[in-house]
Amino acid sequence: MKINIHIKSFLVSFIFLIGSVSFSQDRCNTAVNLGTLPSAAACGSTNSGTTLTYNGTTTGATAENPYSALSCMDSPAADVWVSFVAPTNGNELNINFTSSLNTANIGLYASTGGCNSLSGVLCENSATGNITASLGALTPGTTYYMQISGEDETDFANFQLQLSVTNNCDLCVLGSNLTINPTPVGGFYLPGTTVDVCLEVTEYEQIGANWLAGVVPDFGPGWNTATLVGVSAPPGSGSYVWVYANGPAGQGWYVDVDPVGPGGPDGNLTNNYGDPSIDGTGTWTFCFRITTVNSCTPNLDLSITFDTLSDYETGGYGTAGCVGDPSFPFFAEMQCCNIPLITSVNATCLALGSATVQGQGGVTPYDYVWENSSGTVIYTNNNNAGVSSFSGLAPGVYTVTVTDNVGCVQIVDITIAGAASNTASAASSSPTICVNSLMPNITHTTTIATGIANSGISGANGLPAGVSATWSAGVITISGTPTASGTFLYNIPLTGGCGTVFATGTIVVNPSPTLTSITSITPICSGNNAVYTLTGTPNAVVTYNINGGASQTVTLNAAGTGTVTVPSVTANTTLNAISIAAAGTTVSGNASSASGGLNSANSVGVISASGAAANTVNSATIDNANNTLTLTLQHLVPAGTIITISIARDNNQGSVTISDGTANIGAFNAGPNDVLQHITVTTTVATSTIVITRVNGATWFDGVQYSFVLPGCSNTIAVSNTVVVTVPTVPTISTTAPTCAATGSSTITNYSGALTYTFTPSGPTVGAGGLISGMTVGTGYTVTAGNGSCTSVASASFTNLAMLVTPAVPTISTTAPTCIATGSSTITNY
């Protein structure tokens, strides 16, 4: 059985990326971490683990310079990197890669310490854009890096990568590691380099009682096999001894023991059992040392192949076994000179930059050719055995080609960064607030700057009066209570660093609504309606009460007026206006930014129509490797806001939960795959954050949409108006009794010449002083008093009586006296 180890470490890039922006995962050290792969089941059951699916893209990727790839891969090419950890259970990796790339390339590397210690273990190339491959003897707990690319720097496409782990229970070597010291630099060794190579067996299954009996390396033509020595091997068990010798499969480590006697090795390497102590899990390490050839042939093969032999394969045991174990490739190539050393000094506000390049290895002297980013040669420095220096470099990328005296070429890129100019981020918010109300803080993040102009000064830099800006630890904070209304476009100058840079933004300060006046028609008659006209800010809502009663509201029209009518009042009535609020404004929005997920920018902005196809152009992806998508909304929306979510499943397992940053407010796991649906959720708190979290499978997320009413400004007021109710006094009648000389008479004792008196029945009139004339004797009358608009209640009924009749004059008859009686008189008409 053979273990082929083929390593090509990725080239260390000497491009200084200060101030530059690159695709987020097109370098090993920015690889997307897929986490630990799902474990396979134990032997004796269904052995495959759950498939991990990752949807990615090479669109926007670049090829680093110098470029590194395994030997089967097209290069240079636009590449991306992912990483994962092998699970504790499982020894074979299954890879299924689908894409529309013209040519698909996959390089898989094992790592013992990040991107600086990569060992190539699998290399695949396909002209169809699709790859199906497997890797045997996956090492549990090891971190693997995968490089994915097309045929060149312009071959871009979306892709789907599926990874699963299987337990192959028919292997003997179930776990192994390879260590190389030193590791190849950029995948290359120089001539005359001595390398220690150790194969560590960590798990061995003695199938058919076959014991491990030999470990034999095979070397590519770039190695000087005359320098090969065995450095160390396990101690063996009892009389079973590991010896370094030229055995049946070549020079390597073999078990030697006398099979019939009690002694040790007998020199015959074909009549021995293997080492019985190598069984199960443990650490059994076999080390060799070898040196590359001294003469240099560029790209000469420096691969190494290890054979692991059972005692059946060496001839010492008759039962076949352990002959189908997997293999691992290890590749390296010869390089006649090493990557040059470089240093650089970035440009400043006052000076251009400079750089040095020094050839390494090969045959001196060196020729140095410096080019700018357009490929124009700007400096040639030939026959230089030392350092090539160049100054006066403007910010940019420069390429230096170093050629040694026998034609070995190395090319490096140097980036000279400009003196970093001040930067200021966009405002954290653009508030619309009310005058004399505390404004939520606005922040800007700055770089390079050491402060701002007019720090802490109210109203400076275009801010409203009552608002100021301060700077601390790279953050501008704008705060305060605006005392003036209007739209304020502020420009805050940054100080320190280079360049004239402003933090800019907009603050809208709405004025407080006002109630200009309340008018009414007054006085009015009792029983009439009291009508009030309110004038103020158009469309504002006025809260009022009548005579201190319950609060009521009236909305002013677009012209700024409103009417309140109180029906049938009988007493003076007062309308008290106590507050006024401007009309609310309907605000709509979407996500302004997003983080997490794959292609998160696709979830920002206007959403697609329901029923539209979900794809990598209009939607972000939430999957196992990108399991959370966080959206920042354009506004702080209040609790109870209805959010429309545009979403679709990418596969049948697609399932997510939806949160407002505080509580889960919804879930999605249904509907046709790849077809956008619109669902709604409702916020539980005021928030500007929506979080989508993967539960299972893969899900498309297109974006969000919402609207809410932003309350208008309000103001406490105290404006009143009273309608006076006027009622003429009821006439008071004084009646004089008739006499023998005159009929009776009536007088209005509370007579007022300002009033009009109306009699019922009609006929009488009233003169100055209130004396009523024109009454018919014996007729009953009532009278009301009127002031032209109001009429009093009718008086009590009154009547003038007829003049009294004069009695007849009495007639007297007198009787003369007699002797016996006095005279007498008699009223004859009595």
TADABEL-V319808 format. One record per pair of residues at least 4 apart in sequence whose C-alpha atoms are under 7 Angstrom apart, sorted by sequence separation. I is the first residue (numbers start at 0). J is the second residue. If there is no record, write none. Layout:
# TADABEL-V319808
I:J, I:J
This chain:
# TADABEL-V319808
25:29, 26:30, 40:44, 42:46, 62:66, 68:72, 110:114, 112:116, 125:129, 150:154, 183:187, 184:188, 188:192, 205:209, 218:222, 235:239, 245:249, 246:250, 308:312, 309:313, 310:314, 311:315, 346:350, 347:351, 370:374, 371:375, 402:406, 403:407, 458:462, 462:466, 470:474, 471:475, 523:527, 544:548, 555:559, 556:560, 595:599, 607:611, 613:617, 614:618, 615:619, 621:625, 622:626, 636:640, 649:653, 658:662, 659:663, 737:741, 738:742, 758:762, 765:769, 766:770, 785:789, 786:790, 816:820, 817:821, 24:29, 40:45, 41:46, 111:116, 125:130, 149:154, 183:188, 205:210, 235:240, 245:250, 257:262, 308:313, 310:315, 311:316, 346:351, 370:375, 371:376, 402:407, 403:408, 458:463, 462:467, 470:475, 544:549, 555:560, 556:561, 594:599, 613:618, 621:626, 648:653, 658:663, 659:664, 737:742, 758:763, 765:770, 766:771, 785:790, 816:821, 23:29, 24:30, 40:46, 68:74, 110:116, 149:155, 234:240, 235:241, 244:250, 245:251, 257:263, 310:316, 311:317, 346:352, 370:376, 371:377, 402:408, 432:438, 453:459, 458:464, 469:475, 470:476, 544:550, 555:561, 593:599, 621:627, 657:663, 658:664, 737:743, 765:771, 784:790, 785:791, 816:822, 24:31, 39:46, 40:47, 110:117, 234:241, 244:251, 256:263, 257:264, 311:318, 345:352, 358:365, 369:376, 370:377, 380:387, 401:408, 402:409, 457:464, 458:465, 468:475, 469:476, 493:500, 543:550, 544:551, 554:561, 593:600, 621:628, 656:663, 657:664, 658:665, 736:743, 764:771, 765:772, 783:790, 784:791, 815:822, 39:47, 40:48, 109:117, 110:118, 233:241, 243:251, 244:252, 256:264, 257:265, 311:319, 344:352, 345:353, 368:376, 369:377, 400:408, 401:409, 457:465, 458:466, 459:467, 468:476, 469:477, 492:500, 493:501, 542:550, 543:551, 553:561, 657:665, 735:743, 736:744, 763:771, 764:772, 783:791, 814:822, 815:823, 39:48, 66:75, 108:117, 109:118, 232:241, 243:252, 255:264, 256:265, 311:320, 344:353, 369:378, 400:409, 401:410, 457:466, 458:467, 468:477, 492:501, 542:551, 543:552, 593:602, 656:665, 657:666, 735:744, 763:772, 764:773, 783:792, 814:823, 38:48, 108:118, 109:119, 242:252, 243:253, 255:265, 343:353, 344:354, 368:378, 369:379, 400:410, 457:467, 467:477, 468:478, 491:501, 492:502, 520:530, 542:552, 593:603, 656:666, 734:744, 735:745, 763:773, 783:793, 813:823, 814:824, 37:48, 108:119, 109:120, 241:252, 242:253, 255:266, 343:354, 368:379, 399:410, 400:411, 456:467, 466:477, 467:478, 490:501, 491:502, 519:530, 541:552, 542:553, 592:603, 655:666, 656:667, 734:745, 762:773, 763:774, 782:793, 783:794, 813:824, 37:49, 107:119, 108:120, 241:253, 242:254, 258:270, 309:321, 342:354, 343:355, 367:379, 368:380, 398:410, 399:411, 455:467, 466:478, 467:479, 490:502, 491:503, 519:531, 540:552, 541:553, 591:603, 655:667, 733:745, 734:746, 762:774, 781:793, 782:794, 812:824, 813:825, 62:75, 107:120, 121:134, 181:194, 241:254, 242:255, 255:268, 258:271, 342:355, 367:380, 398:411, 399:412, 428:441, 455:468, 466:479, 490:503, 518:531, 519:532, 540:553, 541:554, 590:603, 591:604, 654:667, 655:668, 732:745, 733:746, 781:794, 811:824, 812:825, 62:76, 107:121, 180:194, 229:243, 240:254, 241:255, 341:355, 342:356, 366:380, 367:381, 398:412, 427:441, 454:468, 455:469, 465:479, 466:480, 489:503, 517:531, 518:532, 540:554, 589:603, 590:604, 654:668, 732:746, 733:747, 781:795, 811:825, 812:826, 36:51, 62:77, 106:121, 107:122, 179:194, 180:195, 239:254, 240:255, 253:268, 256:271, 341:356, 366:381, 397:412, 398:413, 426:441, 427:442, 454:469, 465:480, 466:481, 489:504, 517:532, 518:533, 539:554, 540:555, 589:604, 601:616, 653:668, 665:680, 732:747, 733:748, 781:796, 811:826, 812:827, 61:77, 62:78, 106:122, 179:195, 180:196, 239:255, 240:256, 255:271, 340:356, 341:357, 365:381, 366:382, 396:412, 397:413, 426:442, 427:443, 465:481, 488:504, 489:505, 517:533, 538:554, 539:555, 589:605, 601:617, 602:618, 664:680, 731:747, 732:748, 780:796, 781:797, 810:826, 811:827, 60:77, 61:78, 105:122, 106:123, 179:196, 239:256, 254:271, 339:356, 340:357, 365:382, 366:383, 396:413, 397:414, 426:443, 464:481, 465:482, 488:505, 516:533, 517:534, 538:555, 601:618, 602:619, 664:681, 730:747, 731:748, 779:796, 780:797, 809:826, 810:827, 60:78, 105:123, 178:196, 179:197, 238:256, 339:357, 340:358, 364:382, 365:383, 396:414, 425:443, 463:481, 464:482, 487:505, 488:506, 516:534, 537:555, 538:556, 601:619, 664:682, 731:749, 750:768, 779:797, 780:798, 810:828, 60:79, 104:123, 105:124, 178:197, 254:273, 339:358, 364:383, 365:384, 395:414, 396:415, 424:443, 451:470, 464:483, 487:506, 515:534, 537:556, 538:557, 730:749, 750:769, 779:798, 809:828, 57:77, 104:124, 177:197, 178:198, 254:274, 339:359, 364:384, 367:387, 395:415, 423:443, 424:444, 450:470, 463:483, 486:506, 487:507, 514:534, 515:535, 537:557, 599:619, 760:780, 778:798, 809:829, 57:78, 103:124, 104:125, 177:198, 338:359, 363:384, 394:415, 395:416, 423:444, 424:445, 486:507, 514:535, 537:558, 538:559, 598:619, 651:672, 748:769, 759:780, 777:798, 57:79, 103:125, 176:198, 177:199, 246:268, 337:359, 394:416, 423:445, 485:507, 486:508, 513:535, 514:536, 537:559, 597:619, 598:620, 650:672, 747:769, 758:780, 759:781, 777:799, 102:125, 103:126, 176:199, 336:359, 337:360, 372:395, 394:417, 422:445, 423:446, 485:508, 513:536, 536:559, 596:619, 597:620, 648:671, 649:672, 659:682, 746:769, 747:770, 758:781, 759:782, 776:799, 777:800, 102:126, 175:199, 176:200, 238:262, 240:264, 336:360, 372:396, 422:446, 463:487, 484:508, 485:509, 512:536, 535:559, 596:620, 597:621, 648:672, 649:673, 746:770, 758:782, 776:800, 777:801, 101:126, 102:127, 103:128, 175:200, 238:263, 336:361, 371:396, 372:397, 421:446, 462:487, 484:509, 534:559, 535:560, 596:621, 647:672, 648:673, 745:770, 746:771, 757:782, 758:783, 776:801, 101:127, 102:128, 103:129, 174:200, 175:201, 303:329, 335:361, 371:397, 421:447, 461:487, 484:510, 534:560, 546:572, 647:673, 745:771, 756:782, 757:783, 101:128, 174:201, 302:329, 303:330, 370:397, 371:398, 420:447, 421:448, 446:473, 461:488, 462:489, 512:539, 533:560, 534:561, 546:573, 647:674, 659:686, 756:783, 757:784, 100:128, 174:202, 302:330, 357:385, 369:397, 370:398, 419:447, 445:473, 461:489, 532:560, 533:561, 545:573, 546:574, 597:625, 647:675, 660:688, 756:784, 99:128, 173:202, 301:330, 302:331, 357:386, 369:398, 370:399, 444:473, 445:474, 460:489, 461:490, 532:561, 533:562, 545:574, 596:625, 646:675, 647:676, 659:688, 660:689, 755:784, 756:785, 98:128, 172:202, 173:203, 301:331, 356:386, 357:387, 369:399, 444:474, 460:490, 532:562, 544:574, 545:575, 595:625, 596:626, 645:675, 646:676, 659:689, 660:690, 754:784, 755:785, 73:104, 97:128, 98:129, 110:141, 172:203, 300:331, 301:332, 355:386, 356:387, 368:399, 369:400, 443:474, 444:475, 460:491, 531:562, 532:563, 543:574, 544:575, 596:627, 645:676, 646:677, 658:689, 659:690, 754:785, 755:786, 72:104, 97:129, 109:141, 110:142, 171:203, 172:204, 300:332, 301:333, 355:387, 356:388, 367:399, 368:400, 442:474, 443:475, 531:563, 543:575, 544:576, 595:627, 596:628, 645:677, 658:690, 754:786, 96:129, 97:130, 109:142, 110:143, 171:204, 215:248, 299:332, 300:333, 355:388, 367:400, 368:401, 442:475, 443:476, 530:563, 531:564, 543:576, 595:628, 644:677, 645:678, 657:690, 658:691, 96:130, 109:143, 171:205, 215:249, 298:332, 299:333, 354:388, 355:389, 367:401, 442:476, 530:564, 542:576, 543:577, 594:628, 595:629, 613:647, 643:677, 644:678, 657:691, 25:60, 95:130, 96:131, 108:143, 109:144, 171:206, 215:250, 216:251, 239:274, 298:333, 354:389, 366:401, 367:402, 441:476, 442:477, 529:564, 530:565, 541:576, 542:577, 593:628, 594:629, 643:678, 644:679, 656:691, 657:692, 25:61, 95:131, 107:143, 108:144, 138:174, 215:251, 273:309, 297:333, 298:334, 353:389, 354:390, 365:401, 366:402, 440:476, 441:477, 528:564, 529:565, 542:578, 593:629, 594:630, 643:679, 655:691, 656:692, 22:59, 69:106, 94:131, 95:132, 107:144, 108:145, 136:173, 137:174, 138:175, 214:251, 215:252, 273:310, 296:333, 297:334, 353:390, 365:402, 366:403, 440:477, 441:478, 528:565, 529:566, 541:578, 542:579, 593:630, 642:679, 643:680, 655:692, 656:693, 22:60, 94:132, 107:145, 136:174, 214:252, 236:274, 272:310, 297:335, 352:390, 353:391, 365:403, 440:478, 528:566, 541:579, 592:630, 593:631, 641:679, 642:680, 655:693, 656:694, 93:132, 94:133, 106:145, 107:146, 136:175, 213:252, 214:253, 235:274, 236:275, 271:310, 352:391, 353:392, 364:403, 365:404, 439:478, 452:491, 527:566, 528:567, 529:568, 540:579, 541:580, 592:631, 606:645, 641:680, 642:681, 654:693, 655:694, 93:133, 105:145, 106:146, 213:253, 236:276, 295:335, 351:391, 352:392, 363:403, 364:404, 438:478, 451:491, 452:492, 527:567, 528:568, 539:579, 540:580, 590:630, 591:631, 641:681, 654:694, 92:133, 93:134, 105:146, 106:147, 212:253, 213:254, 235:276, 351:392, 352:393, 362:403, 363:404, 438:479, 451:492, 452:493, 526:567, 527:568, 539:580, 540:581, 590:631, 591:632, 640:681, 641:682, 654:695, 91:133, 92:134, 105:147, 212:254, 351:393, 361:403, 362:404, 437:479, 438:480, 451:493, 452:494, 526:568, 539:581, 540:582, 590:632, 591:633, 639:681, 640:682, 653:695, 654:696, 91:134, 92:135, 104:147, 105:148, 272:315, 358:401, 362:405, 437:480, 450:493, 451:494, 525:568, 526:569, 538:581, 539:582, 589:632, 590:633, 639:682, 652:695, 653:696, 91:135, 104:148, 269:313, 270:314, 271:315, 272:316, 436:480, 450:494, 525:569, 538:582, 589:633, 638:682, 639:683, 652:696, 653:697, 654:698, 90:135, 91:136, 92:137, 103:148, 104:149, 269:314, 270:315, 435:480, 436:481, 448:493, 449:494, 450:495, 525:570, 588:633, 638:683, 652:697, 653:698, 90:136, 91:137, 103:149, 269:315, 361:407, 435:481, 448:494, 449:495, 638:684, 650:696, 36:83, 90:137, 102:149, 103:150, 346:393, 434:481, 435:482, 448:495, 637:684, 638:685, 650:697, 33:81, 35:83, 36:84, 38:86, 90:138, 101:149, 102:150, 346:394, 434:482, 448:496, 637:685, 649:697, 31:80, 32:81, 33:82, 34:83, 35:84, 36:85, 37:86, 38:87, 39:88, 100:149, 101:150, 434:483, 447:496, 636:685, 637:686, 648:697, 649:698, 30:80, 31:81, 32:82, 33:83, 34:84, 35:85, 36:86, 38:88, 39:89, 233:283, 434:484, 635:685, 636:686, 648:698, 649:699, 30:81, 31:82, 32:83, 35:86, 38:89, 71:122, 88:139, 233:284, 635:686, 636:687, 647:698, 648:699, 12:64, 30:82, 71:123, 72:124, 85:137, 87:139, 232:284, 233:285, 635:687, 647:699, 730:782, 12:65, 25:78, 26:79, 27:80, 69:122, 71:124, 85:138, 86:139, 87:140, 101:154, 232:285, 634:687, 646:699, 647:700, 730:783, 25:79, 26:80, 85:139, 86:140, 100:154, 231:285, 232:286, 646:700, 729:783, 730:784, 745:799, 10:65, 24:79, 25:80, 85:140, 100:155, 231:286, 632:687, 645:700, 646:701, 729:784, 744:799, 10:66, 24:80, 84:140, 85:141, 100:156, 230:286, 631:687, 632:688, 645:701, 728:784, 743:799, 10:67, 84:141, 85:142, 99:156, 229:286, 230:287, 631:688, 645:702, 727:784, 743:800, 9:67, 84:142, 98:156, 99:157, 229:287, 230:288, 630:688, 631:689, 644:702, 645:703, 727:785, 742:800, 743:801, 9:68, 83:142, 84:143, 98:157, 228:287, 229:288, 443:502, 630:689, 644:703, 727:786, 742:801, 743:802, 82:142, 83:143, 98:158, 212:272, 227:287, 228:288, 613:673, 629:689, 630:690, 643:703, 644:704, 742:802, 82:143, 83:144, 97:158, 98:159, 212:273, 227:288, 228:289, 612:673, 613:674, 629:690, 642:703, 643:704, 741:802, 7:69, 82:144, 97:159, 210:272, 211:273, 212:274, 227:289, 612:674, 613:675, 628:690, 629:691, 642:704, 643:705, 727:789, 729:791, 740:802, 81:144, 82:145, 96:159, 97:160, 210:273, 211:274, 226:289, 352:415, 611:674, 612:675, 628:691, 642:705, 726:789, 727:790, 728:791, 729:792, 731:794, 737:800, 739:802, 80:144, 81:145, 96:160, 210:274, 226:290, 610:674, 611:675, 627:691, 628:692, 641:705, 726:790, 727:791, 729:793, 730:794, 736:800, 737:801, 738:802, 739:803, 80:145, 81:146, 95:160, 96:161, 210:275, 224:289, 610:675, 627:692, 726:791, 729:794, 737:802, 738:803, 739:804, 80:146, 95:161, 211:277, 223:289, 247:313, 513:579, 609:675, 610:676, 626:692, 627:693, 737:803, 739:805, 79:146, 80:147, 94:161, 95:162, 223:290, 512:579, 609:676, 626:693, 640:707, 78:146, 79:147, 94:162, 222:290, 223:291, 512:580, 609:677, 78:147, 79:148, 93:162, 94:163, 222:291, 223:292, 346:415, 512:581, 78:148, 93:163, 221:291, 222:292, 345:415, 346:416, 347:417, 348:418, 77:148, 92:163, 93:164, 221:292, 336:407, 338:409, 345:416, 346:417, 347:418, 622:693, 76:148, 77:149, 92:164, 335:407, 343:415, 345:417, 346:418, 621:693, 76:149, 91:164, 92:165, 205:278, 345:418, 76:150, 77:151, 91:165, 203:277, 204:278, 434:508, 622:696, 76:151, 77:152, 89:164, 90:165, 91:166, 203:278, 204:279, 421:496, 429:504, 431:506, 432:507, 433:508, 434:509, 622:697, 75:151, 76:152, 77:153, 89:165, 90:166, 91:167, 203:279, 420:496, 421:497, 429:505, 430:506, 431:507, 432:508, 433:509, 434:510, 621:697, 622:698, 73:150, 74:151, 75:152, 77:154, 89:166, 90:167, 202:279, 203:280, 420:497, 421:498, 429:506, 430:507, 431:508, 432:509, 433:510, 434:511, 620:697, 621:698, 73:151, 202:280, 221:299, 419:497, 420:498, 422:500, 423:501, 426:504, 433:511, 620:698, 621:699, 201:280, 202:281, 221:300, 222:301, 418:497, 421:500, 423:502, 620:699, 201:281, 220:300, 221:301, 619:699, 620:700, 201:282, 219:300, 220:301, 618:699, 619:700, 200:282, 201:283, 219:301, 618:700, 619:701, 90:173, 199:282, 200:283, 218:301, 219:302, 618:701, 199:283, 200:284, 218:302, 219:303, 617:701, 199:284, 218:303, 28:114, 198:284, 199:285, 217:303, 218:304, 613:699, 27:114, 197:284, 198:285, 216:303, 217:304, 197:285, 198:286, 216:304, 217:305, 197:286, 216:305, 62:152, 196:286, 197:287, 215:305, 216:306, 61:152, 195:286, 196:287, 214:305, 215:306, 195:287, 196:288, 214:306, 215:307, 195:288, 214:307, 194:288, 195:289, 213:307, 214:308, 607:701, 194:289, 213:308, 606:701, 193:289, 194:290, 212:308, 213:309, 606:702, 58:155, 193:290, 211:308, 212:309, 606:703, 57:155, 58:156, 192:290, 193:291, 211:309, 212:310, 602:700, 606:704, 57:156, 191:290, 192:291, 210:309, 211:310, 602:701, 603:702, 56:156, 57:157, 191:291, 209:309, 210:310, 601:701, 602:702, 56:157, 190:291, 191:292, 209:310, 55:157, 56:158, 190:292, 191:293, 209:311, 55:158, 190:293, 54:158, 55:159, 190:294, 54:159, 190:295, 53:159, 54:160, 52:159, 53:160, 8:116, 52:160, 53:161, 8:117, 52:161, 8:118, 51:161, 52:162, 7:118, 8:119, 50:161, 51:162, 207:318, 209:320, 6:118, 7:119, 50:162, 51:163, 209:321, 221:333, 590:702, 6:119, 50:163, 207:320, 590:703, 5:119, 6:120, 49:163, 206:320, 589:703, 5:120, 48:163, 206:321, 589:704, 4:120, 47:163, 48:164, 588:704, 589:705, 47:164, 48:165, 588:705, 47:165, 67:185, 587:705, 588:706, 46:165, 47:166, 587:706, 46:166, 586:706, 587:707, 585:706, 586:707, 585:707, 586:708, 585:708, 586:709, 42:166, 584:708, 585:709, 39:164, 41:166, 583:708, 584:709, 38:164, 39:165, 40:166, 42:168, 583:709, 584:710, 39:166, 583:710, 584:711, 583:711, 582:711, 581:711, 580:711, 581:712, 580:712, 581:713, 580:713, 579:713, 580:714, 579:714, 578:714, 579:715, 578:715, 577:715, 578:716, 577:716, 576:716, 577:717, 576:717, 577:718, 575:717, 576:718, 190:333, 575:718, 576:719, 187:331, 188:332, 189:333, 575:719, 186:331, 187:332, 188:333, 189:334, 190:335, 574:719, 575:720, 186:332, 187:333, 188:334, 189:335, 573:719, 574:720, 187:334, 189:336, 573:720, 574:721, 183:331, 573:721, 348:497, 572:721, 573:722, 171:321, 571:721, 572:722, 170:321, 571:722, 572:723, 172:324, 571:723, 170:323, 171:324, 571:724, 170:324, 570:724, 569:724, 10:184, 11:185, 8:183, 10:185, 7:183, 8:184, 9:185, 10:186, 8:185, 9:186, 7:185, 8:186, 7:186, 136:325, 135:325, 135:326, 529:722, 525:724, 512:712, 522:722, 523:723, 524:724, 525:725, 511:712, 512:713, 521:722, 522:723, 523:724, 524:725, 525:726, 511:713, 512:714, 517:719, 518:720, 520:722, 521:723, 522:724, 523:725, 524:726, 511:714, 517:720, 519:722, 522:725, 120:327, 121:328, 120:328, 119:328, 120:329, 119:329, 119:330, 524:789, 433:712, 5:302, 5:303, 4:303, 3:303, 4:304, 3:304, 2:304, 3:305, 2:305, 1:305, 2:306, 1:306, 2:307, 0:306, 1:307, 0:307, 0:308, 0:321, 0:322, 5:327, 6:328, 0:323, 1:324, 2:325, 3:326, 4:327, 5:328, 6:329, 7:330, 0:324, 1:325, 2:326, 3:327, 4:328, 5:329, 6:330, 7:331, 1:326, 2:327, 3:328, 4:329, 5:330, 6:331, 3:329, 4:330, 5:331, 65:410, 65:411, 64:411, 64:412, 13:411, 14:412, 15:413, 16:414, 18:416, 13:412, 14:413, 15:414, 17:416, 13:413, 14:414, 53:622, 53:623, 52:623, 53:624, 51:623, 33:624, 32:624
